[in-house]
């Protein structure tokens, strides 16, 4: 698992991770294409204090899996709800061309460790009463799974 640089676009802030299956190498070009596809599919970004919508904050997993590159993208809304867009998937013969994968898939077991970490980080920072919301957001964005 690799922690990648944060990405910002159209009001969104995304934490990003890469997961590498055996015999798969990380590609910045593929990761950039996955992130561009995510930003194209995310809804309009809300604000951190928006109680009625999303908060413009999420995380992306870019899984260089055995059969394809899959990329679940999750985002926070209504304070404590984790939402997601349809799974992004690119076949290995065109690994920068992301289409919609299985819409009912939430993620594989290798991805769930990161999801669990992110839920804990969100709960410990954003849902706490320690500091101003923007300070809690800065702390959350710096916490990365290892």
C-alpha positions as CSV (number, residue, x, y, z in Angstrom):
1,X,0.0,0.0,0.0
2,X,1.2,3.5,-0.9
3,X,0.0,6.8,0.4
4,X,-0.2,9.2,-2.6
5,X,-0.3,13.0,-2.8
6,X,-3.6,14.7,-2.0
7,X,-5.5,16.0,-4.9
8,X,-7.9,19.0,-5.1
9,X,-10.3,19.9,-7.9
10,X,-13.6,21.7,-8.2
11,X,-13.9,22.1,-4.4
12,X,-13.1,18.5,-3.7
13,X,-10.2,17.3,-1.5
14,X,-9.2,13.6,-2.0
15,X,-6.8,11.5,0.0
16,X,-5.3,8.8,-2.3
17,X,-3.9,5.4,-1.9
18,X,-2.4,2.8,-4.2
19,X,-2.6,-0.9,-3.6
20,X,-0.3,-3.2,-5.7
21,X,-1.1,-6.8,-6.4
22,X,1.9,-9.2,-6.7
23,X,3.8,-8.5,-9.9
24,X,2.0,-5.1,-10.5
25,X,4.0,-1.8,-10.4
26,X,2.7,1.6,-9.6
27,X,2.2,4.0,-12.5
28,X,1.7,7.7,-12.0
29,X,0.0,8.0,-15.4
30,X,-2.6,5.3,-14.4
31,X,-3.1,7.0,-11.0
32,X,-3.6,10.4,-12.6
33,X,-6.1,8.9,-15.0
34,X,-8.0,7.3,-12.1
35,X,-8.1,10.5,-10.2
36,X,-9.3,12.5,-13.2
37,X,-12.1,9.9,-13.7
38,X,-13.0,10.3,-10.0
39,X,-13.3,14.0,-10.2
40,X,-15.4,13.7,-13.4
41,X,-17.9,11.4,-11.5
42,X,-18.1,13.0,-8.1
43,X,-21.1,15.2,-7.4
44,X,-20.8,18.9,-6.9
45,X,-18.6,19.5,-3.9
46,X,-20.3,20.8,-0.7
47,X,-18.6,22.3,2.3
48,X,-17.4,20.9,5.5
49,X,-20.2,22.5,7.5
50,X,-22.9,21.5,5.0
51,X,-25.3,19.3,7.1
52,X,-27.6,18.6,4.1
53,X,-25.1,17.3,1.6
54,X,-21.5,16.2,1.0
55,X,-18.5,17.9,2.5
56,X,-16.2,18.0,-0.5
57,X,-13.9,15.5,1.2
58,X,-13.1,11.9,0.3
59,X,-10.6,9.3,-0.4
60,X,-9.7,7.2,-3.4
61,X,-8.1,3.7,-3.6
62,X,-6.3,2.9,-6.8
63,X,-5.9,-0.8,-6.8
64,X,-3.4,-2.2,-9.4
65,X,-5.1,-5.6,-9.2
66,X,-4.4,-8.8,-11.0
67,X,-7.2,-8.5,-13.5
68,X,-7.6,-4.8,-13.9
69,X,-7.1,-1.4,-12.2
70,X,-10.0,-0.8,-10.0
71,X,-10.6,2.4,-8.1
72,X,-13.3,2.8,-5.5
73,X,-13.9,6.4,-4.4
74,X,-15.6,7.3,-1.1
75,X,-16.8,10.7,0.2
76,X,-18.3,12.0,3.4
77,X,-21.7,13.5,3.7
78,X,-24.2,14.4,6.4
79,X,-21.4,14.5,9.0
80,X,-21.1,10.7,9.6
81,X,-22.1,9.0,6.4
82,X,-19.7,7.4,4.0
83,X,-20.9,7.5,0.4
84,X,-19.3,6.2,-2.8
85,X,-19.5,6.6,-6.6
86,X,-19.7,3.5,-8.8
87,X,-16.5,1.6,-8.9
88,X,-14.0,2.8,-11.6
89,X,-12.4,0.0,-13.6
90,X,-9.8,0.0,-16.4
91,X,-8.6,-3.2,-18.1
92,X,-4.9,-3.8,-18.3
93,X,-4.8,-3.4,-22.1
94,X,-6.0,0.2,-21.7
95,X,-5.1,1.0,-18.0
96,X,-5.8,4.7,-18.3
97,X,-9.3,4.4,-19.7
98,X,-11.7,4.1,-16.7
99,X,-15.3,3.0,-17.2
100,X,-17.8,2.0,-14.6
101,X,-17.1,-1.4,-13.0
102,X,-19.4,-3.4,-10.9
103,X,-21.9,-0.9,-9.4
104,X,-22.8,-3.1,-6.5
105,X,-19.2,-3.6,-5.4
106,X,-18.0,-1.7,-2.4
107,X,-14.5,-2.9,-2.3
108,X,-12.3,-6.0,-1.8
109,X,-10.8,-7.2,1.5
110,X,-7.4,-5.5,0.6
111,X,-9.2,-2.2,0.3
112,X,-11.3,-2.5,3.5
113,X,-8.3,-2.0,5.8
114,X,-7.9,1.5,4.3
115,X,-11.6,2.2,4.6
116,X,-11.5,1.1,8.2
117,X,-8.6,3.5,8.8
118,X,-10.4,6.4,7.1
119,X,-13.6,5.9,9.2
120,X,-11.5,5.9,12.4
121,X,-9.6,9.0,11.2
122,X,-12.8,10.9,10.3
123,X,-14.4,9.9,13.6
124,X,-11.3,11.0,15.7
125,X,-10.9,14.3,14.0
126,X,-13.9,15.7,12.2
127,X,-16.5,14.3,14.6
128,X,-14.6,15.4,17.6
129,X,-15.1,18.7,19.4
130,X,-11.4,19.6,19.4
131,X,-10.7,22.8,17.5
132,X,-12.3,24.7,14.7
133,X,-13.8,22.7,11.8
134,X,-11.1,23.8,9.4
135,X,-8.3,22.8,11.8
136,X,-9.9,19.4,12.3
137,X,-10.1,19.0,8.5
138,X,-6.4,19.8,8.2
139,X,-5.6,17.2,10.8
140,X,-7.8,14.6,9.0
141,X,-6.2,15.3,5.6
142,X,-2.7,14.7,7.1
143,X,-3.6,11.3,8.6
144,X,-2.8,8.6,6.2
145,X,-3.0,4.8,6.5
146,X,0.3,3.1,6.6
